[in-house]
Amino acid sequence: MAFGPGPRGAQSVILMAKVAALVDKRINLSFDDITKVITPCLRHRIILNFKALANGITTDNMIEEIKKAR
């Protein structure tokens, strides 16, 4: 990975997870809310290096690895 999402990426994930909880008429977040919104929130914030691109790794692959690491 050449560049990661940074603090603003984490803020966008939390904010969108809060929105997802409110849409479901809940006032508290669940881990499922975060996993639901993490891919669209971080997809454009991760920039891969040449080695990752040459090996066929996509940003979605990277995000899936992040989800598995919980």
PDB file of N, H, CA, C and O in Angstrom:
ATOM      1  N   MET A   1       0.847  -1.157   0.000  1.00  0.00           N
ATOM      2  CA  MET A   1       0.000   0.000   0.000  1.00  0.00           C
ATOM      3  C   MET A   1       0.900   1.230   0.000  1.00  0.00           C
ATOM      4  O   MET A   1       1.809   1.340   0.823  1.00  0.00           O
ATOM      5  N   ALA A   2       0.653   2.129  -0.898  1.00  0.00           N
ATOM      6  H   ALA A   2      -0.085   2.040  -1.566  1.00  0.00           H
ATOM      7  CA  ALA A   2       1.439   3.357  -0.961  1.00  0.00           C
ATOM      8  C   ALA A   2       0.921   4.382   0.043  1.00  0.00           C
ATOM      9  O   ALA A   2       1.697   4.990   0.780  1.00  0.00           O
ATOM     10  N   PHE A   3      -0.377   4.565   0.063  1.00  0.00           N
ATOM     11  H   PHE A   3      -1.007   4.071  -0.535  1.00  0.00           H
ATOM     12  CA  PHE A   3      -0.998   5.511   0.992  1.00  0.00           C
ATOM     13  C   PHE A   3      -2.236   4.869   1.599  1.00  0.00           C
ATOM     14  O   PHE A   3      -3.004   4.203   0.905  1.00  0.00           O
ATOM     15  N   GLY A   4      -2.427   5.075   2.906  1.00  0.00           N
ATOM     16  H   GLY A   4      -1.804   5.616   3.470  1.00  0.00           H
ATOM     17  CA  GLY A   4      -3.583   4.535   3.606  1.00  0.00           C
ATOM     18  C   GLY A   4      -4.643   5.597   3.818  1.00  0.00           C
ATOM     19  O   GLY A   4      -4.466   6.748   3.419  1.00  0.00           O
ATOM     20  N   PRO A   5      -5.736   5.215   4.440  1.00  0.00           N
ATOM     21  CA  PRO A   5      -6.866   6.136   4.565  1.00  0.00           C
ATOM     22  C   PRO A   5      -6.639   7.296   5.536  1.00  0.00           C
ATOM     23  O   PRO A   5      -7.201   8.371   5.330  1.00  0.00           O
ATOM     24  N   GLY A   6      -5.847   7.117   6.573  1.00  0.00           N
ATOM     25  H   GLY A   6      -5.390   6.243   6.741  1.00  0.00           H
ATOM     26  CA  GLY A   6      -5.595   8.199   7.513  1.00  0.00           C
ATOM     27  C   GLY A   6      -6.762   8.469   8.443  1.00  0.00           C
ATOM     28  O   GLY A   6      -7.753   7.738   8.433  1.00  0.00           O
ATOM     29  N   PRO A   7      -6.649   9.519   9.250  1.00  0.00           N
ATOM     30  CA  PRO A   7      -7.684   9.825  10.239  1.00  0.00           C
ATOM     31  C   PRO A   7      -9.031  10.200   9.621  1.00  0.00           C
ATOM     32  O   PRO A   7     -10.082   9.854  10.159  1.00  0.00           O
ATOM     33  N   ARG A   8      -8.996  10.903   8.498  1.00  0.00           N
ATOM     34  H   ARG A   8      -8.142  11.183   8.061  1.00  0.00           H
ATOM     35  CA  ARG A   8     -10.269  11.286   7.872  1.00  0.00           C
ATOM     36  C   ARG A   8     -11.015  10.071   7.348  1.00  0.00           C
ATOM     37  O   ARG A   8     -12.245  10.073   7.303  1.00  0.00           O
ATOM     38  N   GLY A   9     -10.291   9.037   6.954  1.00  0.00           N
ATOM     39  H   GLY A   9      -9.292   9.035   6.991  1.00  0.00           H
ATOM     40  CA  GLY A   9     -10.933   7.799   6.526  1.00  0.00           C
ATOM     41  C   GLY A   9     -11.649   7.125   7.686  1.00  0.00           C
ATOM     42  O   GLY A   9     -12.767   6.631   7.536  1.00  0.00           O
ATOM     43  N   ALA A  10     -10.997   7.108   8.844  1.00  0.00           N
ATOM     44  H   ALA A  10     -10.089   7.509   8.966  1.00  0.00           H
ATOM     45  CA  ALA A  10     -11.629   6.529  10.033  1.00  0.00           C
ATOM     46  C   ALA A  10     -12.857   7.347  10.443  1.00  0.00           C
ATOM     47  O   ALA A  10     -13.873   6.786  10.853  1.00  0.00           O
ATOM     48  N   GLN A  11     -12.759   8.661  10.333  1.00  0.00           N
ATOM     49  H   GLN A  11     -11.934   9.117  10.000  1.00  0.00           H
ATOM     50  CA  GLN A  11     -13.905   9.513  10.666  1.00  0.00           C
ATOM     51  C   GLN A  11     -15.077   9.247   9.726  1.00  0.00           C
ATOM     52  O   GLN A  11     -16.227   9.218  10.162  1.00  0.00           O
ATOM     53  N   SER A  12     -14.793   9.053   8.446  1.00  0.00           N
ATOM     54  H   SER A  12     -13.858   9.076   8.092  1.00  0.00           H
ATOM     55  CA  SER A  12     -15.887   8.797   7.503  1.00  0.00           C
ATOM     56  C   SER A  12     -16.544   7.446   7.768  1.00  0.00           C
ATOM     57  O   SER A  12     -17.758   7.306   7.621  1.00  0.00           O
ATOM     58  N   VAL A  13     -15.745   6.449   8.159  1.00  0.00           N
ATOM     59  H   VAL A  13     -14.759   6.562   8.279  1.00  0.00           H
ATOM     60  CA  VAL A  13     -16.323   5.129   8.475  1.00  0.00           C
ATOM     61  C   VAL A  13     -17.254   5.243   9.681  1.00  0.00           C
ATOM     62  O   VAL A  13     -18.368   4.718   9.657  1.00  0.00           O
ATOM     63  N   ILE A  14     -16.807   5.921  10.729  1.00  0.00           N
ATOM     64  H   ILE A  14     -15.902   6.348  10.749  1.00  0.00           H
ATOM     65  CA  ILE A  14     -17.635   6.065  11.937  1.00  0.00           C
ATOM     66  C   ILE A  14     -18.905   6.846  11.637  1.00  0.00           C
ATOM     67  O   ILE A  14     -19.990   6.464  12.076  1.00  0.00           O
ATOM     68  N   LEU A  15     -18.773   7.939  10.888  1.00  0.00           N
ATOM     69  H   LEU A  15     -17.892   8.249  10.531  1.00  0.00           H
ATOM     70  CA  LEU A  15     -19.949   8.751  10.571  1.00  0.00           C
ATOM     71  C   LEU A  15     -20.960   7.969   9.745  1.00  0.00           C
ATOM     72  O   LEU A  15     -22.158   8.024  10.021  1.00  0.00           O
ATOM     73  N   MET A  16     -20.494   7.242   8.737  1.00  0.00           N
ATOM     74  H   MET A  16     -19.520   7.197   8.512  1.00  0.00           H
ATOM     75  CA  MET A  16     -21.419   6.468   7.917  1.00  0.00           C
ATOM     76  C   MET A  16     -22.008   5.288   8.685  1.00  0.00           C
ATOM     77  O   MET A  16     -23.144   4.892   8.421  1.00  0.00           O
ATOM     78  N   ALA A  17     -21.260   4.720   9.628  1.00  0.00           N
ATOM     79  H   ALA A  17     -20.338   5.041   9.843  1.00  0.00           H
ATOM     80  CA  ALA A  17     -21.806   3.647  10.462  1.00  0.00           C
ATOM     81  C   ALA A  17     -22.914   4.196  11.364  1.00  0.00           C
ATOM     82  O   ALA A  17     -23.913   3.521  11.609  1.00  0.00           O
ATOM     83  N   LYS A  18     -22.731   5.426  11.855  1.00  0.00           N
ATOM     84  H   LYS A  18     -21.919   5.975  11.655  1.00  0.00           H
ATOM     85  CA  LYS A  18     -23.790   6.057  12.653  1.00  0.00           C
ATOM     86  C   LYS A  18     -25.045   6.267  11.814  1.00  0.00           C
ATOM     87  O   LYS A  18     -26.160   6.054  12.290  1.00  0.00           O
ATOM     88  N   VAL A  19     -24.860   6.683  10.570  1.00  0.00           N
ATOM     89  H   VAL A  19     -23.954   6.856  10.184  1.00  0.00           H
ATOM     90  CA  VAL A  19     -26.001   6.868   9.666  1.00  0.00           C
ATOM     91  C   VAL A  19     -26.695   5.537   9.416  1.00  0.00           C
ATOM     92  O   VAL A  19     -27.924   5.468   9.414  1.00  0.00           O
ATOM     93  N   ALA A  20     -25.917   4.482   9.205  1.00  0.00           N
ATOM     94  H   ALA A  20     -24.919   4.538   9.207  1.00  0.00           H
ATOM     95  CA  ALA A  20     -26.500   3.153   8.975  1.00  0.00           C
ATOM     96  C   ALA A  20     -27.312   2.698  10.181  1.00  0.00           C
ATOM     97  O   ALA A  20     -28.375   2.098  10.022  1.00  0.00           O
ATOM     98  N   ALA A  21     -26.823   2.978  11.381  1.00  0.00           N
ATOM     99  H   ALA A  21     -25.959   3.466  11.511  1.00  0.00           H
ATOM    100  CA  ALA A  21     -27.574   2.617  12.595  1.00  0.00           C
ATOM    101  C   ALA A  21     -28.856   3.432  12.690  1.00  0.00           C
ATOM    102  O   ALA A  21     -29.908   2.895  13.039  1.00  0.00           O
ATOM    103  N   LEU A  22     -28.778   4.717  12.384  1.00  0.00           N
ATOM    104  H   LEU A  22     -27.924   5.153  12.100  1.00  0.00           H
ATOM    105  CA  LEU A  22     -29.984   5.556  12.443  1.00  0.00           C
ATOM    106  C   LEU A  22     -31.017   5.131  11.410  1.00  0.00           C
ATOM    107  O   LEU A  22     -32.217   5.180  11.677  1.00  0.00           O
ATOM    108  N   VAL A  23     -30.562   4.717  10.239  1.00  0.00           N
ATOM    109  H   VAL A  23     -29.587   4.677  10.023  1.00  0.00           H
ATOM    110  CA  VAL A  23     -31.493   4.232   9.218  1.00  0.00           C
ATOM    111  C   VAL A  23     -32.225   2.991   9.710  1.00  0.00           C
ATOM    112  O   VAL A  23     -33.395   2.785   9.387  1.00  0.00           O
ATOM    113  N   ASP A  24     -31.532   2.158  10.497  1.00  0.00           N
ATOM    114  H   ASP A  24     -30.581   2.325  10.760  1.00  0.00           H
ATOM    115  CA  ASP A  24     -32.153   0.964  11.084  1.00  0.00           C
ATOM    116  C   ASP A  24     -32.898   1.273  12.378  1.00  0.00           C
ATOM    117  O   ASP A  24     -33.328   0.360  13.084  1.00  0.00           O
ATOM    118  N   LYS A  25     -33.053   2.573  12.691  1.00  0.00           N
ATOM    119  H   LYS A  25     -32.704   3.314  12.117  1.00  0.00           H
ATOM    120  CA  LYS A  25     -33.779   3.045  13.880  1.00  0.00           C
ATOM    121  C   LYS A  25     -33.126   2.589  15.178  1.00  0.00           C
ATOM    122  O   LYS A  25     -33.802   2.179  16.122  1.00  0.00           O
ATOM    123  N   ARG A  26     -31.781   2.669  15.206  1.00  0.00           N
ATOM    124  H   ARG A  26     -31.232   3.002  14.439  1.00  0.00           H
ATOM    125  CA  ARG A  26     -31.025   2.371  16.415  1.00  0.00           C
ATOM    126  C   ARG A  26     -30.152   3.565  16.744  1.00  0.00           C
ATOM    127  O   ARG A  26     -29.751   4.312  15.851  1.00  0.00           O
ATOM    128  N   ILE A  27     -29.853   3.749  18.031  1.00  0.00           N
ATOM    129  H   ILE A  27     -30.179   3.143  18.756  1.00  0.00           H
ATOM    130  CA  ILE A  27     -29.011   4.875  18.424  1.00  0.00           C
ATOM    131  C   ILE A  27     -27.581   4.445  18.737  1.00  0.00           C
ATOM    132  O   ILE A  27     -26.729   5.289  19.016  1.00  0.00           O
ATOM    133  N   ASN A  28     -27.317   3.168  18.695  1.00  0.00           N
ATOM    134  H   ASN A  28     -28.009   2.483  18.469  1.00  0.00           H
ATOM    135  CA  ASN A  28     -25.955   2.687  18.965  1.00  0.00           C
ATOM    136  C   ASN A  28     -25.414   1.940  17.759  1.00  0.00           C
ATOM    137  O   ASN A  28     -26.159   1.322  16.998  1.00  0.00           O
ATOM    138  N   LEU A  29     -24.099   2.011  17.604  1.00  0.00           N
ATOM    139  H   LEU A  29     -23.493   2.513  18.221  1.00  0.00           H
ATOM    140  CA  LEU A  29     -23.434   1.325  16.496  1.00  0.00           C
ATOM    141  C   LEU A  29     -23.238  -0.142  16.815  1.00  0.00           C
ATOM    142  O   LEU A  29     -23.122  -0.535  17.976  1.00  0.00           O
ATOM    143  N   SER A  30     -23.204  -0.931  15.780  1.00  0.00           N
ATOM    144  H   SER A  30     -23.298  -0.612  14.837  1.00  0.00           H
ATOM    145  CA  SER A  30     -22.794  -2.320  15.928  1.00  0.00           C
ATOM    146  C   SER A  30     -21.613  -2.561  14.988  1.00  0.00           C
ATOM    147  O   SER A  30     -21.364  -1.776  14.073  1.00  0.00           O
ATOM    148  N   PHE A  31     -20.906  -3.633  15.222  1.00  0.00           N
ATOM    149  H   PHE A  31     -21.108  -4.270  15.966  1.00  0.00           H
ATOM    150  CA  PHE A  31     -19.779  -3.957  14.355  1.00  0.00           C
ATOM    151  C   PHE A  31     -20.259  -4.217  12.936  1.00  0.00           C
ATOM    152  O   PHE A  31     -19.533  -3.958  11.976  1.00  0.00           O
ATOM    153  N   ASP A  32     -21.482  -4.730  12.798  1.00  0.00           N
ATOM    154  H   ASP A  32     -22.071  -4.941  13.577  1.00  0.00           H
ATOM    155  CA  ASP A  32     -22.043  -4.971  11.467  1.00  0.00           C
ATOM    156  C   ASP A  32     -22.227  -3.674  10.692  1.00  0.00           C
ATOM    157  O   ASP A  32     -22.054  -3.652   9.474  1.00  0.00           O
ATOM    158  N   ASP A  33     -22.577  -2.588  11.389  1.00  0.00           N
ATOM    159  H   ASP A  33     -22.717  -2.606  12.379  1.00  0.00           H
ATOM    160  CA  ASP A  33     -22.695  -1.289  10.724  1.00  0.00           C
ATOM    161  C   ASP A  33     -21.355  -0.862  10.134  1.00  0.00           C
ATOM    162  O   ASP A  33     -21.292  -0.353   9.015  1.00  0.00           O
ATOM    163  N   ILE A  34     -20.307  -1.072  10.883  1.00  0.00           N
ATOM    164  H   ILE A  34     -20.359  -1.486  11.791  1.00  0.00           H
ATOM    165  CA  ILE A  34     -18.977  -0.681  10.413  1.00  0.00           C
ATOM    166  C   ILE A  34     -18.562  -1.535   9.224  1.00  0.00           C
ATOM    167  O   ILE A  34     -18.056  -1.004   8.236  1.00  0.00           O
ATOM    168  N   THR A  35     -18.765  -2.840   9.298  1.00  0.00           N
ATOM    169  H   THR A  35     -19.177  -3.271  10.101  1.00  0.00           H
ATOM    170  CA  THR A  35     -18.377  -3.704   8.181  1.00  0.00           C
ATOM    171  C   THR A  35     -19.220  -3.424   6.938  1.00  0.00           C
ATOM    172  O   THR A  35     -18.766  -3.640   5.814  1.00  0.00           O
ATOM    173  N   LYS A  36     -20.432  -2.948   7.139  1.00  0.00           N
ATOM    174  H   LYS A  36     -20.801  -2.772   8.051  1.00  0.00           H
ATOM    175  CA  LYS A  36     -21.300  -2.630   6.007  1.00  0.00           C
ATOM    176  C   LYS A  36     -20.792  -1.409   5.233  1.00  0.00           C
ATOM    177  O   LYS A  36     -20.908  -1.364   4.008  1.00  0.00           O
ATOM    178  N   VAL A  37     -20.236  -0.430   5.928  1.00  0.00           N
ATOM    179  H   VAL A  37     -20.141  -0.466   6.923  1.00  0.00           H
ATOM    180  CA  VAL A  37     -19.866   0.831   5.275  1.00  0.00           C
ATOM    181  C   VAL A  37     -18.374   0.986   5.012  1.00  0.00           C
ATOM    182  O   VAL A  37     -17.968   1.932   4.337  1.00  0.00           O
ATOM    183  N   ILE A  38     -17.550   0.082   5.529  1.00  0.00           N
ATOM    184  H   ILE A  38     -17.880  -0.686   6.078  1.00  0.00           H
ATOM    185  CA  ILE A  38     -16.107   0.292   5.427  1.00  0.00           C
ATOM    186  C   ILE A  38     -15.609   0.249   3.977  1.00  0.00           C
ATOM    187  O   ILE A  38     -14.728   1.028   3.615  1.00  0.00           O
ATOM    188  N   THR A  39     -16.143  -0.628   3.157  1.00  0.00           N
ATOM    189  H   THR A  39     -16.858  -1.261   3.451  1.00  0.00           H
ATOM    190  CA  THR A  39     -15.664  -0.726   1.778  1.00  0.00           C
ATOM    191  C   THR A  39     -15.961   0.542   0.977  1.00  0.00           C
ATOM    192  O   THR A  39     -15.044   1.091   0.367  1.00  0.00           O
ATOM    193  N   PRO A  40     -17.207   1.029   0.953  1.00  0.00           N
ATOM    194  CA  PRO A  40     -17.433   2.260   0.183  1.00  0.00           C
ATOM    195  C   PRO A  40     -16.716   3.480   0.759  1.00  0.00           C
ATOM    196  O   PRO A  40     -16.362   4.393   0.013  1.00  0.00           O
ATOM    197  N   CYS A  41     -16.502   3.510   2.053  1.00  0.00           N
ATOM    198  H   CYS A  41     -16.790   2.768   2.660  1.00  0.00           H
ATOM    199  CA  CYS A  41     -15.835   4.664   2.665  1.00  0.00           C
ATOM    200  C   CYS A  41     -14.340   4.687   2.389  1.00  0.00           C
ATOM    201  O   CYS A  41     -13.760   5.762   2.235  1.00  0.00           O
ATOM    202  N   LEU A  42     -13.711   3.536   2.323  1.00  0.00           N
ATOM    203  H   LEU A  42     -14.182   2.662   2.447  1.00  0.00           H
ATOM    204  CA  LEU A  42     -12.251   3.495   2.201  1.00  0.00           C
ATOM    205  C   LEU A  42     -11.742   3.169   0.803  1.00  0.00           C
ATOM    206  O   LEU A  42     -10.551   3.319   0.528  1.00  0.00           O
ATOM    207  N   ARG A  43     -12.617   2.732  -0.071  1.00  0.00           N
ATOM    208  H   ARG A  43     -13.584   2.611   0.152  1.00  0.00           H
ATOM    209  CA  ARG A  43     -12.188   2.275  -1.393  1.00  0.00           C
ATOM    210  C   ARG A  43     -11.361   3.332  -2.124  1.00  0.00           C
ATOM    211  O   ARG A  43     -10.327   3.004  -2.706  1.00  0.00           O
ATOM    212  N   HIS A  44     -11.784   4.559  -2.105  1.00  0.00           N
ATOM    213  H   HIS A  44     -12.624   4.825  -1.632  1.00  0.00           H
ATOM    214  CA  HIS A  44     -11.073   5.604  -2.846  1.00  0.00           C
ATOM    215  C   HIS A  44      -9.948   6.245  -2.031  1.00  0.00           C
ATOM    216  O   HIS A  44      -9.216   7.083  -2.560  1.00  0.00           O
ATOM    217  N   ARG A  45      -9.792   5.875  -0.765  1.00  0.00           N
ATOM    218  H   ARG A  45     -10.386   5.195  -0.336  1.00  0.00           H
ATOM    219  CA  ARG A  45      -8.767   6.476   0.080  1.00  0.00           C
ATOM    220  C   ARG A  45      -7.486   5.647   0.154  1.00  0.00           C
ATOM    221  O   ARG A  45      -6.479   6.108   0.691  1.00  0.00           O
ATOM    222  N   ILE A  46      -7.519   4.433  -0.379  1.00  0.00           N
ATOM    223  H   ILE A  46      -8.337   4.058  -0.815  1.00  0.00           H
ATOM    224  CA  ILE A  46      -6.338   3.562  -0.360  1.00  0.00           C
ATOM    225  C   ILE A  46      -5.684   3.601  -1.738  1.00  0.00           C
ATOM    226  O   ILE A  46      -6.339   3.357  -2.751  1.00  0.00           O
ATOM    227  N   ILE A  47      -4.401   3.908  -1.768  1.00  0.00           N
ATOM    228  H   ILE A  47      -3.869   4.107  -0.944  1.00  0.00           H
ATOM    229  CA  ILE A  47      -3.646   3.946  -3.019  1.00  0.00           C
ATOM    230  C   ILE A  47      -2.594   2.835  -2.950  1.00  0.00           C
ATOM    231  O   ILE A  47      -1.758   2.806  -2.047  1.00  0.00           O
ATOM    232  N   LEU A  48      -2.653   1.947  -3.901  1.00  0.00           N
ATOM    233  H   LEU A  48      -3.332   1.971  -4.635  1.00  0.00           H
ATOM    234  CA  LEU A  48      -1.759   0.799  -3.914  1.00  0.00           C
ATOM    235  C   LEU A  48      -0.442   1.143  -4.605  1.00  0.00           C
ATOM    236  O   LEU A  48      -0.392   1.983  -5.504  1.00  0.00           O
ATOM    237  N   ASN A  49       0.621   0.471  -4.163  1.00  0.00           N
ATOM    238  H   ASN A  49       0.580  -0.211  -3.433  1.00  0.00           H
ATOM    239  CA  ASN A  49       1.910   0.656  -4.815  1.00  0.00           C
ATOM    240  C   ASN A  49       2.011  -0.268  -6.030  1.00  0.00           C
ATOM    241  O   ASN A  49       1.122  -1.080  -6.285  1.00  0.00           O
ATOM    242  N   PHE A  50       3.107  -0.129  -6.771  1.00  0.00           N
ATOM    243  H   PHE A  50       3.829   0.531  -6.564  1.00  0.00           H
ATOM    244  CA  PHE A  50       3.263  -0.902  -7.995  1.00  0.00           C
ATOM    245  C   PHE A  50       3.300  -2.399  -7.734  1.00  0.00           C
ATOM    246  O   PHE A  50       2.742  -3.176  -8.509  1.00  0.00           O
ATOM    247  N   LYS A  51       3.944  -2.811  -6.663  1.00  0.00           N
ATOM    248  H   LYS A  51       4.398  -2.180  -6.033  1.00  0.00           H
ATOM    249  CA  LYS A  51       4.050  -4.245  -6.355  1.00  0.00           C
ATOM    250  C   LYS A  51       2.676  -4.865  -6.140  1.00  0.00           C
ATOM    251  O   LYS A  51       2.408  -5.965  -6.621  1.00  0.00           O
ATOM    252  N   ALA A  52       1.808  -4.164  -5.420  1.00  0.00           N
ATOM    253  H   ALA A  52       2.026  -3.270  -5.029  1.00  0.00           H
ATOM    254  CA  ALA A  52       0.452  -4.672  -5.192  1.00  0.00           C
ATOM    255  C   ALA A  52      -0.329  -4.729  -6.504  1.00  0.00           C
ATOM    256  O   ALA A  52      -1.027  -5.706  -6.771  1.00  0.00           O
ATOM    257  N   LEU A  53      -0.210  -3.689  -7.315  1.00  0.00           N
ATOM    258  H   LEU A  53       0.357  -2.895  -7.098  1.00  0.00           H
ATOM    259  CA  LEU A  53      -0.913  -3.677  -8.596  1.00  0.00           C
ATOM    260  C   LEU A  53      -0.403  -4.784  -9.515  1.00  0.00           C
ATOM    261  O   LEU A  53      -1.193  -5.415 -10.217  1.00  0.00           O
ATOM    262  N   ALA A  54       0.905  -5.027  -9.518  1.00  0.00           N
ATOM    263  H   ALA A  54       1.547  -4.515  -8.948  1.00  0.00           H
ATOM    264  CA  ALA A  54       1.488  -6.076 -10.354  1.00  0.00           C
ATOM    265  C   ALA A  54       1.028  -7.460  -9.919  1.00  0.00           C
ATOM    266  O   ALA A  54       0.923  -8.367 -10.744  1.00  0.00           O
ATOM    267  N   ASN A  55       0.753  -7.626  -8.632  1.00  0.00           N
ATOM    268  H   ASN A  55       0.839  -6.889  -7.962  1.00  0.00           H
ATOM    269  CA  ASN A  55       0.274  -8.922  -8.117  1.00  0.00           C
ATOM    270  C   ASN A  55      -1.237  -9.064  -8.206  1.00  0.00           C
ATOM    271  O   ASN A  55      -1.787 -10.073  -7.765  1.00  0.00           O
ATOM    272  N   GLY A  56      -1.921  -8.070  -8.770  1.00  0.00           N
ATOM    273  H   GLY A  56      -1.475  -7.250  -9.129  1.00  0.00           H
ATOM    274  CA  GLY A  56      -3.366  -8.160  -8.961  1.00  0.00           C
ATOM    275  C   GLY A  56      -4.184  -7.871  -7.718  1.00  0.00           C
ATOM    276  O   GLY A  56      -5.362  -8.223  -7.655  1.00  0.00           O
ATOM    277  N   ILE A  57      -3.580  -7.238  -6.735  1.00  0.00           N
ATOM    278  H   ILE A  57      -2.623  -6.952  -6.786  1.00  0.00           H
ATOM    279  CA  ILE A  57      -4.299  -6.895  -5.508  1.00  0.00           C
ATOM    280  C   ILE A  57      -5.108  -5.630  -5.754  1.00  0.00           C
ATOM    281  O   ILE A  57      -4.608  -4.676  -6.350  1.00  0.00           O
ATOM    282  N   THR A  58      -6.344  -5.620  -5.302  1.00  0.00           N
ATOM    283  H   THR A  58      -6.750  -6.395  -4.818  1.00  0.00           H
ATOM    284  CA  THR A  58      -7.194  -4.442  -5.438  1.00  0.00           C
ATOM    285  C   THR A  58      -7.434  -3.825  -4.064  1.00  0.00           C
ATOM    286  O   THR A  58      -7.123  -4.426  -3.036  1.00  0.00           O
ATOM    287  N   THR A  59      -7.984  -2.632  -4.066  1.00  0.00           N
ATOM    288  H   THR A  59      -8.237  -2.144  -4.901  1.00  0.00           H
ATOM    289  CA  THR A  59      -8.295  -1.994  -2.790  1.00  0.00           C
ATOM    290  C   THR A  59      -9.356  -2.789  -2.036  1.00  0.00           C
ATOM    291  O   THR A  59      -9.343  -2.838  -0.806  1.00  0.00           O
ATOM    292  N   ASP A  60     -10.271  -3.410  -2.773  1.00  0.00           N
ATOM    293  H   ASP A  60     -10.281  -3.370  -3.773  1.00  0.00           H
ATOM    294  CA  ASP A  60     -11.287  -4.234  -2.109  1.00  0.00           C
ATOM    295  C   ASP A  60     -10.644  -5.436  -1.413  1.00  0.00           C
ATOM    296  O   ASP A  60     -11.094  -5.837  -0.339  1.00  0.00           O
ATOM    297  N   ASN A  61      -9.593  -6.018  -2.014  1.00  0.00           N
ATOM    298  H   ASN A  61      -9.227  -5.692  -2.886  1.00  0.00           H
ATOM    299  CA  ASN A  61      -8.862  -7.109  -1.357  1.00  0.00           C
ATOM    300  C   ASN A  61      -8.240  -6.632  -0.052  1.00  0.00           C
ATOM    301  O   ASN A  61      -8.288  -7.334   0.958  1.00  0.00           O
ATOM    302  N   MET A  62      -7.657  -5.438  -0.076  1.00  0.00           N
ATOM    303  H   MET A  62      -7.618  -4.868  -0.896  1.00  0.00           H
ATOM    304  CA  MET A  62      -7.031  -4.881   1.122  1.00  0.00           C
ATOM    305  C   MET A  62      -8.071  -4.660   2.221  1.00  0.00           C
ATOM    306  O   MET A  62      -7.823  -4.964   3.388  1.00  0.00           O
ATOM    307  N   ILE A  63      -9.220  -4.137   1.843  1.00  0.00           N
ATOM    308  H   ILE A  63      -9.421  -3.891   0.895  1.00  0.00           H
ATOM    309  CA  ILE A  63     -10.269  -3.875   2.830  1.00  0.00           C
ATOM    310  C   ILE A  63     -10.801  -5.179   3.405  1.00  0.00           C
ATOM    311  O   ILE A  63     -11.104  -5.245   4.597  1.00  0.00           O
ATOM    312  N   GLU A  64     -10.919  -6.213   2.586  1.00  0.00           N
ATOM    313  H   GLU A  64     -10.673  -6.159   1.618  1.00  0.00           H
ATOM    314  CA  GLU A  64     -11.358  -7.523   3.085  1.00  0.00           C
ATOM    315  C   GLU A  64     -10.369  -8.072   4.097  1.00  0.00           C
ATOM    316  O   GLU A  64     -10.775  -8.685   5.085  1.00  0.00           O
ATOM    317  N   GLU A  65      -9.080  -7.864   3.871  1.00  0.00           N
ATOM    318  H   GLU A  65      -8.750  -7.366   3.069  1.00  0.00           H
ATOM    319  CA  GLU A  65      -8.068  -8.291   4.851  1.00  0.00           C
ATOM    320  C   GLU A  65      -8.211  -7.514   6.145  1.00  0.00           C
ATOM    321  O   GLU A  65      -8.028  -8.078   7.224  1.00  0.00           O
ATOM    322  N   ILE A  66      -8.529  -6.248   6.060  1.00  0.00           N
ATOM    323  H   ILE A  66      -8.678  -5.791   5.183  1.00  0.00           H
ATOM    324  CA  ILE A  66      -8.754  -5.438   7.264  1.00  0.00           C
ATOM    325  C   ILE A  66      -9.962  -5.973   8.032  1.00  0.00           C
ATOM    326  O   ILE A  66      -9.930  -6.060   9.259  1.00  0.00           O
ATOM    327  N   LYS A  67     -11.016  -6.328   7.316  1.00  0.00           N
ATOM    328  H   LYS A  67     -11.042  -6.257   6.319  1.00  0.00           H
ATOM    329  CA  LYS A  67     -12.217  -6.873   7.966  1.00  0.00           C
ATOM    330  C   LYS A  67     -11.918  -8.189   8.689  1.00  0.00           C
ATOM    331  O   LYS A  67     -12.454  -8.441   9.768  1.00  0.00           O
ATOM    332  N   LYS A  68     -11.065  -9.026   8.095  1.00  0.00           N
ATOM    333  H   LYS A  68     -10.629  -8.822   7.219  1.00  0.00           H
ATOM    334  CA  LYS A  68     -10.723 -10.308   8.711  1.00  0.00           C
ATOM    335  C   LYS A  68      -9.892 -10.136   9.980  1.00  0.00           C
ATOM    336  O   LYS A  68      -9.905 -11.008  10.850  1.00  0.00           O
ATOM    337  N   ALA A  69      -9.170  -9.023  10.095  1.00  0.00           N
ATOM    338  H   ALA A  69      -9.159  -8.315   9.389  1.00  0.00           H
ATOM    339  CA  ALA A  69      -8.241  -8.828  11.199  1.00  0.00           C
ATOM    340  C   ALA A  69      -8.903  -8.366  12.490  1.00  0.00           C
ATOM    341  O   ALA A  69      -8.200  -8.026  13.442  1.00  0.00           O
ATOM    342  N   ARG A  70     -10.191  -8.344  12.553  1.00  0.00           N
ATOM    343  H   ARG A  70     -10.762  -8.621  11.780  1.00  0.00           H
ATOM    344  CA  ARG A  70     -10.841  -7.853  13.758  1.00  0.00           C
ATOM    345  C   ARG A  70     -10.484  -8.709  14.898  1.00  0.00           C
ATOM    346  O   ARG A  70     -10.933  -8.463  16.018  1.00  0.00           O
TER     347      ARG A  70
END
